[in-house]
Amino acid sequence: MMKRVLITGKNSYIGQSFMKKAIYNGMRVDAISVRDESWRDIDFSKYTAIFHVAAVVHQKEKKNTLEIYRKVNRDLPFEIAKKAKAEGVSQFVFMSSIAIFGKTGAIGKAEVIDGETSINPNTLYGKTKAEAEAKIQSLSGNGFNITILRPPMVYGKNAPGNYGKLSKFALKLPVLPNIKNQRSMIFIENLSEFVYQIIDQKIDGIYCPQNLELVDTNQMIRIIREVHGKKTIILPFGLFAVKVVSIFTGKIDKIYGGLIIKNQASSIKYNLNETLQTSIIKSEF
């Protein structure tokens, strides 16, 4: 029987990528906007799985900011999941984030996320994602399977967020400090393949999907520059100088901080093997 999937979050970068992958592999996929209440009128009973990707990520702080985050990131997915269960959908896949752990990476010493890492969010995005996870998991059972995904930084062609900033930074900076770090990341095509496998095999549980390769920031920057025909120079100064700069800018940790997801919290059973070199080429062109 052909699986039929509904994506809630029509304009999502991740949702659109998964849709291409799933349709190519023979699934029937629909995508809807959930910006208004019209989703409540849709018949969910014809779907085998719901993939929820709609979210508020970055909002300027206002009086009602917390209310907006809770409405979109916590209450909306819970209400959609409740409707899905009531109408006989067998699987609900929720796109969460490693932001629920409150770790961003530190220069000189990698922060690690593993099976024992506690949930300790420090942003409204992370807090409301964690609250959503708890509410959605309460619906599990009686034939309703819950799958929660907590990916690290997602990169790919036209990816929103940090990768685009890193790419622009890389093309403007011909010289780099001599720093080695490691970060868990995931290429958008790898993530789409992972979601496809989760739904195709009806796998529930909590996963932190990532590339098989950990990423060294300088390595990624060198590859980005290389595919654009630019050379890169590594200067002898390293950790101390960068830490001094970070005191004044507060941005260096996001570039050179180490943040690693250990395998027991990850997805070692799937063949997420698009190489870093190939994934960067696909991301840049």
C-alpha positions in Angstrom: 0.0 0.0 0.0 1.4 3.4 -1.0 2.0 5.7 2.0 0.4 9.1 2.0 2.0 11.9 4.0 0.8 15.3 5.0 3.4 18.0 5.6 2.2 20.7 8.0 4.2 23.8 7.2 4.0 24.3 3.4 6.9 26.7 3.0 9.3 24.9 5.2 12.8 24.4 3.8 13.0 20.9 5.4 9.5 20.1 4.4 10.0 21.0 0.7 13.2 19.0 0.5 11.6 15.9 2.1 8.6 16.3 -0.3 10.9 16.0 -3.3 12.7 13.0 -1.9 9.4 11.2 -0.9 7.6 11.8 -4.2 10.7 10.6 -6.1 10.6 7.4 -4.0 6.9 6.8 -4.7 5.1 8.3 -1.7 2.1 10.5 -2.1 2.7 13.8 -0.4 0.6 16.9 0.3 1.7 20.1 2.0 -0.5 22.6 3.7 -0.1 26.0 5.4 -1.1 26.1 9.1 -1.0 29.9 9.4 -4.8 30.0 9.9 -7.4 27.6 11.2 -8.3 26.1 7.8 -6.2 22.9 8.6 -8.9 21.9 11.0 -11.3 21.3 8.1 -8.9 18.8 6.3 -9.7 15.1 6.5 -6.6 13.6 8.1 -7.9 10.0 7.9 -6.5 9.5 4.4 -2.9 10.0 5.6 -0.6 7.4 7.1 1.8 10.0 8.5 1.9 13.7 9.4 5.3 15.4 9.2 5.1 18.7 11.2 7.7 21.3 10.4 6.0 24.6 10.9 7.8 26.7 13.6 8.8 30.2 14.7 12.6 30.3 15.0 13.8 33.9 15.5 11.5 36.7 16.6 12.5 40.1 18.0 11.6 40.4 21.6 8.2 42.0 22.1 5.6 41.9 24.8 3.8 39.0 23.2 6.9 37.1 21.9 6.5 34.2 24.4 2.8 34.0 23.5 3.7 33.7 19.8 6.3 31.0 20.4 4.0 28.9 22.6 1.1 29.3 20.1 3.1 28.2 17.1 5.8 25.9 18.5 4.0 24.2 21.3 0.2 24.4 21.0 -0.2 24.2 17.2 1.7 20.9 16.8 -0.1 19.4 19.8 -3.5 20.3 18.4 -2.5 18.9 15.0 -1.2 15.7 16.6 -4.5 15.3 18.6 -6.5 15.6 15.4 -4.2 13.1 13.7 -4.7 10.6 16.4 -8.5 11.1 16.6 -8.8 10.5 12.8 -6.7 7.4 12.6 -3.3 8.6 11.4 -0.7 6.0 12.5 2.4 8.2 12.8 3.3 11.8 13.8 6.8 13.0 13.0 7.7 16.2 14.9 10.6 18.3 13.8 12.2 19.5 17.1 15.8 20.7 17.5 19.0 20.2 19.6 18.2 23.7 20.9 16.2 21.9 23.7 19.6 21.0 25.2 20.7 24.6 25.6 24.2 23.9 24.2 25.7 26.1 21.5 29.3 24.9 21.5 32.5 26.3 23.2 35.9 27.2 21.8 38.7 24.9 22.8 36.5 22.2 24.4 33.7 20.5 22.6 30.3 20.2 24.2 28.8 16.8 23.9 25.2 15.7 23.5 24.5 12.0 24.3 21.8 9.7 25.6 22.3 11.1 29.2 22.2 14.8 28.3 19.4 16.6 30.1 16.9 18.9 28.5 17.9 22.4 29.5 16.8 25.0 26.9 18.0 28.6 27.2 16.0 30.2 24.4 12.3 30.7 23.7 12.7 28.5 20.6 14.3 25.7 22.6 11.9 26.0 25.5 8.8 25.9 23.4 10.1 23.0 21.3 10.8 21.0 24.6 7.3 21.8 25.9 5.8 20.6 22.6 7.8 17.4 22.8 6.3 16.6 26.2 2.8 17.4 25.2 3.0 15.4 21.9 4.5 12.4 23.6 1.6 12.2 25.9 -0.5 11.1 22.9 1.6 8.1 22.1 -0.1 4.7 22.2 -3.2 2.9 20.9 -1.7 2.6 17.4 -0.4 6.2 17.3 3.4 6.3 16.9 5.4 9.5 17.7 8.8 10.2 16.1 10.7 13.2 17.4 13.7 14.6 15.4 16.4 16.8 17.0 18.8 17.7 14.2 21.9 19.9 14.6 22.6 22.7 12.1 21.0 21.9 8.7 22.9 23.1 5.7 22.2 22.9 1.9 21.5 25.0 -1.1 19.5 28.1 -0.1 19.3 26.9 3.5 18.1 29.6 5.9 20.0 30.4 9.1 23.6 29.9 10.0 24.9 28.1 6.9 24.1 31.1 4.7 25.9 33.4 7.1 28.9 31.0 7.3 29.1 30.8 3.5 29.1 34.6 3.1 31.7 34.8 5.9 33.9 32.2 4.2 33.9 34.0 0.8 35.0 37.3 2.4 37.8 35.8 4.6 40.9 34.6 2.8 42.8 34.0 6.1 41.8 31.8 9.0 43.1 31.2 12.5 44.8 27.8 13.1 41.9 26.3 15.1 40.6 22.7 15.0 37.1 22.0 16.2 34.3 19.5 15.5 30.6 20.1 15.1 27.7 17.8 14.3 25.8 19.0 11.2 23.4 17.5 8.7 23.1 18.1 5.0 19.5 18.7 3.9 19.5 15.7 1.5 20.7 13.4 4.3 18.0 14.7 6.6 15.4 14.2 3.9 16.6 10.6 3.4 16.4 10.0 7.1 12.8 11.3 7.4 11.8 9.2 4.4 13.2 6.1 6.1 11.5 6.9 9.4 8.1 7.2 7.7 8.7 4.4 5.2 9.6 1.9 8.0 7.2 3.5 10.5 9.9 4.0 13.1 9.0 5.8 16.3 11.3 7.2 19.1 13.6 10.2 19.5 16.5 10.8 17.1 19.3 13.3 16.5 20.1 12.7 12.8 23.5 13.9 11.7 26.1 13.4 8.9 28.5 10.5 9.5 31.4 13.0 9.3 31.9 15.6 12.0 32.6 19.0 10.5 35.8 21.0 11.2 34.8 24.7 10.6 38.1 25.6 8.8 37.7 22.5 6.6 34.2 23.6 5.7 35.3 27.2 5.0 38.2 26.0 2.8 35.9 23.8 0.8 33.4 26.6 0.3 36.2 28.9 -0.9 37.7 26.1 -3.0 34.5 25.5 -5.0 34.4 29.2 -5.8 38.0 29.1 -7.0 39.4 31.0 -3.9 42.6 30.0 -2.0 42.7 30.0 1.8 45.6 30.9 4.1 45.9 29.5 7.7 47.6 31.8 10.1 49.8 30.6 13.0 47.7 32.3 15.7 44.9 30.2 17.1 42.9 29.6 20.2 44.0 32.5 22.5 43.6 35.2 19.8 40.2 33.9 18.9 39.0 33.8 22.5 40.1 37.5 22.9 38.1 38.4 19.8 35.1 36.5 21.1 35.0 38.6 24.3 34.2 41.6 22.2 32.1 40.2 19.5 30.3 37.3 21.1 30.0 35.6 17.7 33.1 33.4 17.4 31.7 30.6 19.5 28.9 30.1 16.9 31.6 29.6 14.2 34.4 27.8 16.0 32.7 26.3 19.0 32.7 22.5 19.3 29.3 20.7 19.6 29.2 16.9 19.1 26.2 14.5 19.1 27.4 11.1 20.3 26.1 8.1 18.3 23.8 6.8 21.0 21.7 9.9 20.6 22.0 9.9 16.8 21.1 7.8 13.8 23.9 5.3 13.0 21.5 2.7 11.4 20.9 4.9 8.3 23.3 5.4 5.4 23.7 9.2 5.7 26.9 9.2 3.7 26.9 12.2 1.3 30.5 13.4 1.8 31.2 16.9 3.1 32.9 17.8 -0.1 30.0 16.7 -2.3 27.4 18.3 0.0 29.2 21.7 0.0 29.4 21.6 -3.8 25.6 20.9 -3.9 25.0 23.7 -1.3 26.9 26.3 -3.2 25.7 25.7 -6.7 
